[in-house]
Amino acid sequence: MEQGNTIRRVDALQQMERREDQYSKRVLYSLQFYKKNGEVVTMSHAYTAGLRANMKKERLRGVQQCDSAGNKIGHVVPVSIDNLRMFNNQIVVL
């Protein structure tokens, strides 16, 4: 595995927590994760959204899929931080 093609999970979570950039624009990222049944879900454009759950205790993050312009697609999806596979085309490692 190449060192430049990986990202630590803690670093990916820190980048996910950033909601706006310096110009007050929403921070978009790409994400790949596993569902409970083992299916791989890919979101090419997404941003962090709120969840009605204790995200720290449940180890979840709310992710909202969007188009390239930043308009919502679908609903907020709870993603387990343990099931992250790729973040911004980098493999997530512990």
C-alpha positions as CSV (number, residue, x, y, z in Angstrom):
1,M,0.0,0.0,0.0
2,E,1.4,3.4,-0.9
3,Q,1.8,5.9,1.9
4,G,0.4,8.8,-0.2
5,N,-2.8,7.0,-1.0
6,T,-3.9,6.4,2.6
7,I,-5.5,8.6,5.3
8,R,-5.8,7.9,8.9
9,R,-9.4,7.6,10.2
10,V,-8.9,10.4,12.8
11,D,-7.7,12.8,10.0
12,A,-10.6,11.9,7.8
13,L,-13.1,12.5,10.7
14,Q,-11.4,15.9,11.4
15,Q,-11.9,16.9,7.7
16,M,-15.5,15.7,7.9
17,E,-16.1,17.9,10.9
18,R,-15.2,21.0,8.9
19,R,-18.6,22.3,7.7
20,E,-17.5,25.5,5.9
21,D,-14.3,26.8,4.3
22,Q,-12.8,30.2,4.7
23,Y,-15.3,31.7,2.2
24,S,-18.3,30.3,4.1
25,K,-18.9,27.7,1.4
26,R,-19.9,24.1,2.3
27,V,-17.0,21.7,2.4
28,L,-17.7,18.8,0.0
29,Y,-15.9,15.4,-0.1
30,S,-16.2,12.0,-1.6
31,L,-16.9,9.0,0.6
32,Q,-17.1,5.2,0.4
33,F,-18.4,3.1,3.2
34,Y,-19.8,-0.4,4.0
35,K,-23.5,-0.9,5.0
36,K,-24.4,-3.4,7.7
37,N,-25.1,-6.1,5.0
38,G,-21.6,-5.6,3.5
39,E,-22.8,-3.5,0.5
40,V,-20.3,-0.7,-0.5
41,V,-21.9,2.7,-0.9
42,T,-20.2,5.5,-2.9
43,M,-21.0,9.1,-2.6
44,S,-19.0,11.2,-5.0
45,H,-20.2,14.5,-3.5
46,A,-21.3,14.7,0.1
47,Y,-21.2,17.0,3.2
48,T,-21.6,16.5,6.9
49,A,-25.1,17.0,8.3
50,G,-26.6,16.6,11.7
51,L,-28.1,13.4,13.2
52,R,-30.7,12.9,15.9
53,A,-28.4,10.6,17.8
54,N,-25.5,10.8,20.2
55,M,-22.8,10.7,17.5
56,K,-20.0,10.2,19.9
57,K,-21.6,7.3,21.8
58,E,-23.0,5.6,18.7
59,R,-19.8,6.2,16.6
60,L,-21.9,7.7,13.8
61,R,-21.6,10.7,11.4
62,G,-24.5,12.1,9.4
63,V,-23.7,12.5,5.7
64,Q,-25.9,14.2,3.1
65,Q,-25.3,13.4,-0.6
66,C,-25.4,16.3,-3.0
67,D,-24.8,17.1,-6.7
68,S,-21.7,19.0,-7.9
69,A,-23.5,22.4,-7.2
70,G,-24.1,21.4,-3.6
71,N,-27.9,20.8,-3.8
72,K,-29.3,18.0,-1.6
73,I,-30.0,14.6,-3.0
74,G,-32.0,12.2,-0.9
75,H,-31.8,12.3,2.9
76,V,-29.2,12.3,5.7
77,V,-27.5,8.9,5.9
78,P,-26.0,7.7,9.2
79,V,-22.5,6.3,8.6
80,S,-20.5,4.3,11.2
81,I,-17.0,5.6,11.5
82,D,-15.8,2.0,11.7
83,N,-17.2,1.2,8.3
84,L,-15.4,4.0,6.4
85,R,-13.5,2.6,3.3
86,M,-12.4,5.6,1.3
87,F,-12.3,9.4,1.9
88,N,-11.5,11.8,-0.9
89,N,-10.1,8.8,-3.0
90,Q,-7.7,7.8,-0.2
91,I,-8.0,4.5,1.7
92,V,-8.9,4.9,5.3
93,V,-6.6,3.1,7.7
94,L,-6.6,3.0,11.5
